[in-house]
Amino acid sequence: MSSEGEVGHPSRDRPTLPYAKAFVVHFSTETDARLEHVTGRVEHLQTGRRVAFASVVELLDSIVALLAEDRPEPTTSEGPRPRGNRGPRSKPAPGASAEPALP
C-alpha cells in the first residue's frame, strides 16, 4: 500500500513552508553586499507587523520576536488564557529584580 496521497497524516497535512512563518526583508540602500553594515525593515506577512533593524543581529532578533508573538496561546479546560501583561520579555540583568517597580 502506498502512503502517497494519504489523508489525515499530520506531516502531510501541514505545509513545510507555512505562511505564518513568511517574512519580507527590505534592506536599505546603505546595506553593503557583505552585510557588514545592515539596515532595513522586516515584515511578518501573516500579521503585517513591521520592525526596523540596524544590524544582522537585530534582524534575527526581530524575526524571533515576531515568530514568538505568533505562537498560539496555551489553552486550558476553561478556554484560552487572557492576553494581559505577561511581564518582561527578556531576562533581568544579574542582581536586578524580576518584579516590576511599584509607583
trRosetta pair geometry for C-beta under 8 A, 3 or more apart (Angstrom, degrees):
i j d omega theta_ij theta_ji phi_ij phi_ji
2 5 7.4 41 113 33 109 96
3 6 5.2 -40 -169 -20 63 128
3 9 7.3 76 -177 -72 102 160
6 9 4.7 66 98 -23 115 123
6 12 6.4 117 69 40 85 159
8 13 7.1 6 -134 -56 13 128
9 12 4.2 46 83 23 108 114
9 13 6.5 170 78 -23 52 89
10 13 5.8 -58 -140 31 29 111
10 14 6.8 8 170 -4 64 107
11 14 6.7 -63 -146 41 29 97
14 18 6.8 -36 -180 -70 92 117
15 18 5.0 139 71 -81 102 62
15 19 7.7 56 61 -16 146 72
17 21 7.4 -124 -168 73 52 107
17 22 7.4 68 162 -77 89 96
18 21 5.2 75 72 16 87 98
18 22 7.5 -131 108 -28 48 89
19 22 5.2 -41 -152 2 45 125
19 45 6.5 -98 -176 95 81 121
19 46 5.8 118 133 -77 88 101
20 46 4.9 21 -117 -50 51 160
20 70 5.8 154 178 169 101 139
21 67 6.6 33 -122 -114 84 105
21 70 7.9 179 -81 91 60 157
22 44 7.7 111 82 -163 55 54
22 45 4.3 -25 97 29 103 133
22 46 6.9 115 47 -32 89 86
23 42 5.5 -4 -177 -174 124 100
23 43 6.5 151 -159 76 69 47
23 44 5.8 -37 -102 -100 82 48
23 45 6.5 -148 -93 -16 25 88
23 63 6.2 -54 -61 -117 166 103
23 66 7.3 106 -96 89 119 150
24 42 7.1 164 83 -155 49 52
24 43 4.7 -5 54 55 96 102
24 45 6.4 97 -17 -68 92 94
25 40 6.5 70 175 113 76 140
25 41 7.8 173 -153 90 46 44
25 42 5.1 -15 -105 -105 72 84
25 59 6.9 43 -134 -155 124 122
26 40 5.1 -171 96 -175 57 113
26 41 4.9 -4 58 59 105 86
26 42 7.5 -176 21 -82 70 35
26 43 7.3 33 -5 -5 108 105
27 31 4.0 -61 178 24 115 161
27 38 6.8 -72 -133 -152 105 81
27 39 7.4 104 -159 77 64 46
27 40 4.2 -82 -114 -66 34 147
28 31 5.5 127 61 -19 65 94
28 39 4.4 -16 23 90 130 95
28 40 4.9 -157 -18 -80 75 71
30 37 6.3 -82 147 131 91 116
30 39 5.5 20 71 35 117 118
31 35 7.1 -3 -172 -110 97 57
31 37 6.5 -162 -126 103 39 71
31 38 5.0 40 -125 -125 100 55
31 39 6.1 -145 -64 39 88 60
31 40 6.3 -6 -48 -40 136 113
32 35 6.9 -143 78 -50 72 18
32 36 5.7 -18 64 43 127 86
32 37 5.1 67 4 46 105 91
32 38 7.9 -93 35 -67 66 60
35 38 5.2 14 -157 -64 74 120
35 56 5.7 63 164 -69 117 123
38 53 7.1 -15 124 117 101 105
38 54 7.3 130 93 170 67 28
38 55 5.7 95 63 -140 101 26
38 56 5.3 86 33 -54 155 68
38 59 6.6 -54 134 -28 137 130
39 52 7.7 1 -172 -179 83 93
39 53 6.8 -174 -144 96 45 60
39 54 5.1 2 -107 -121 88 57
40 52 7.3 -166 110 -149 28 64
40 53 6.1 -7 63 56 66 89
40 59 7.5 29 61 -95 101 113
41 50 5.5 8 179 -175 117 107
41 51 6.9 160 -154 81 69 36
41 52 5.1 -39 -96 -100 81 59
41 53 7.1 157 -98 14 28 78
42 50 7.1 165 83 -150 42 59
42 51 5.5 -14 58 60 89 87
42 53 6.3 33 -7 -11 103 123
42 59 6.1 121 -41 -148 132 77
42 62 5.1 137 47 111 133 133
42 63 6.1 -80 156 -68 161 81
42 66 7.3 -134 115 -11 116 151
43 48 6.9 -20 -171 -155 105 36
43 49 7.1 166 -150 86 60 42
43 50 4.6 -21 -98 -98 84 84
44 47 4.8 15 99 43 118 97
44 48 7.0 -39 77 17 76 14
44 49 4.8 14 36 54 113 90
44 50 7.8 -146 16 -72 70 41
44 66 4.4 -170 -61 179 131 134
44 70 7.0 -162 -171 -57 147 129
45 48 7.6 21 -163 -70 23 47
46 70 6.8 78 73 -125 136 132
47 66 7.5 -160 43 -163 132 100
47 69 7.6 -34 -19 108 171 119
47 70 6.7 -136 -31 -91 129 101
49 66 5.9 -180 86 -125 127 108
49 69 7.3 13 16 84 170 151
51 62 4.1 -175 98 -150 141 124
51 65 7.3 95 -69 72 167 125
51 66 6.7 -138 -4 -55 131 115
53 58 3.9 164 -151 111 92 107
53 59 4.3 122 141 -71 169 63
53 61 7.9 150 -118 53 116 90
53 62 5.4 -106 -70 -14 117 142
54 58 5.5 44 43 31 60 159
55 58 4.6 98 51 7 78 100
55 59 7.0 -133 96 -6 44 85
56 59 5.4 -49 -151 32 35 117
56 60 6.5 30 154 -14 66 104
57 60 6.0 -57 -150 40 31 106
57 61 6.1 32 152 -18 66 109
58 61 5.5 -53 -140 40 32 113
58 62 6.1 39 156 -25 65 104
59 62 5.8 -56 -152 32 26 113
59 63 6.7 24 152 -16 62 104
60 63 5.7 -52 -149 35 35 111
60 64 6.4 37 152 -19 66 104
61 64 5.6 -54 -149 36 33 114
61 65 6.3 31 154 -18 66 106
62 65 5.7 -55 -147 37 30 110
62 66 6.2 27 156 -17 65 107
63 66 5.8 -55 -144 39 30 109
63 67 6.3 30 156 -17 65 107
64 67 5.9 -59 -149 38 27 109
64 68 6.3 28 153 -21 64 108
65 68 5.6 -55 -147 35 31 112
65 69 6.5 32 154 -20 64 104
65 89 7.6 44 -125 169 104 147
66 69 5.8 -51 -148 33 32 112
66 70 6.6 30 153 -20 62 109
67 70 5.7 -61 -152 35 33 113
67 71 7.3 53 149 -42 63 88
68 71 5.9 -30 -161 -3 39 115
73 80 5.0 79 86 -162 125 104
73 81 5.2 -135 169 44 125 93
73 83 7.1 -115 -74 -75 148 86
74 80 8.0 141 90 -141 35 64
74 81 6.3 37 70 -10 75 121
75 79 6.4 -65 -153 178 99 26
75 80 5.1 -53 -104 -89 87 55
75 81 7.3 -146 -104 -17 39 73
76 79 7.0 -10 62 44 72 28
76 81 7.1 78 -3 -63 103 80
86 89 7.7 59 91 -78 108 74
87 98 7.8 22 -174 168 128 94
87 100 7.7 -143 -131 -39 74 107
88 91 7.9 134 114 -91 124 10
88 92 6.7 91 72 -62 164 80
88 98 7.1 -127 27 -157 128 75
88 100 8.0 163 -41 -72 97 89
92 96 4.1 -137 168 87 112 109
92 97 6.8 -110 -168 87 165 22
92 98 4.9 -136 -11 -88 138 66
93 96 4.3 73 59 -5 81 129
97 101 8.0 108 74 -68 127 73
